[in-house]
């Protein structure tokens, strides 16, 4: 029996709010740095300072794909670069 793809991709994260699995994609520091075109140390610093949405799993930083996409889109309209030159 094949499940409906709509339901197969849903995960209940509590509070009766099913979420699409793709919305739960989590990136590591290397993946986010590549996505942003930044150095890994820069991404770590932004995460430590709370500038970029992130959370820790043990000692490692993790980034929800949806939050990073939303954050990067919010940075663009200001005309400011995501990362300042000379600050890695």
C-alpha positions as CSV (number, residue, x, y, z in Angstrom):
1,X,0.0,0.0,0.0
2,X,1.4,3.4,-1.0
3,X,0.8,6.3,1.3
4,X,-0.4,9.7,0.0
5,X,2.8,11.8,-0.5
6,X,1.2,14.7,1.3
7,X,0.8,12.7,4.5
8,X,4.0,10.7,4.1
9,X,6.0,14.0,4.3
10,X,4.3,15.2,7.4
11,X,5.9,14.9,10.9
12,X,4.1,15.8,14.1
13,X,6.4,17.9,16.2
14,X,3.9,18.3,19.0
15,X,1.0,20.6,19.8
16,X,-0.9,19.0,16.9
17,X,1.0,20.9,14.3
18,X,2.2,18.6,11.5
19,X,5.2,20.0,9.6
20,X,6.4,19.0,6.2
21,X,9.7,17.1,6.5
22,X,11.4,19.4,4.1
23,X,10.7,22.3,6.5
24,X,12.8,20.5,9.1
25,X,16.0,20.3,7.0
26,X,18.9,21.2,9.1
27,X,22.3,22.4,7.8
28,X,25.7,22.3,9.4
29,X,28.2,25.1,9.5
30,X,29.9,23.9,6.2
31,X,26.6,23.8,4.3
32,X,25.5,27.3,5.5
33,X,28.9,28.8,4.8
34,X,28.8,27.4,1.2
35,X,25.2,28.7,0.8
36,X,26.1,32.2,2.0
37,X,29.5,32.2,0.3
38,X,31.1,33.0,3.6
39,X,34.0,31.5,5.6
40,X,33.0,28.9,8.3
41,X,34.5,31.1,11.0
42,X,32.4,34.0,9.9
43,X,29.2,31.9,10.1
44,X,30.3,30.7,13.6
45,X,30.8,34.3,14.8
46,X,27.4,35.4,13.4
47,X,25.8,32.4,15.2
48,X,27.6,33.2,18.5
49,X,26.5,36.8,18.3
50,X,22.9,35.8,17.5
51,X,23.0,37.6,14.2
52,X,22.1,34.5,12.2
53,X,19.4,32.1,13.3
54,X,21.1,29.0,14.7
55,X,21.1,26.5,17.6
56,X,23.6,24.1,19.0
57,X,23.6,20.3,19.2
58,X,26.3,19.6,21.7
59,X,29.2,21.7,20.5
60,X,28.1,21.9,16.9
61,X,26.0,24.7,15.3
62,X,23.0,23.8,13.3
63,X,20.8,26.0,11.1
64,X,17.2,25.4,9.9
65,X,17.1,25.8,6.1
66,X,13.8,27.7,6.2
67,X,15.2,30.1,8.9
68,X,18.4,30.7,6.9
69,X,16.5,31.4,3.7
70,X,14.2,33.8,5.5
71,X,17.1,35.5,7.2
72,X,19.1,35.9,4.0
73,X,16.1,37.4,2.2
74,X,15.6,39.9,5.0
75,X,19.2,41.1,4.7
76,X,19.0,42.0,1.0
77,X,16.5,44.9,1.0
78,X,18.6,47.0,3.4
79,X,21.2,47.4,0.8
80,X,23.8,46.2,3.3
81,X,26.0,43.2,2.3
82,X,25.4,40.0,4.3
83,X,29.0,40.1,5.4
84,X,31.2,43.2,5.7
85,X,34.5,43.2,3.9
86,X,37.5,42.6,6.1
87,X,35.4,40.9,8.8
88,X,35.9,37.1,8.5
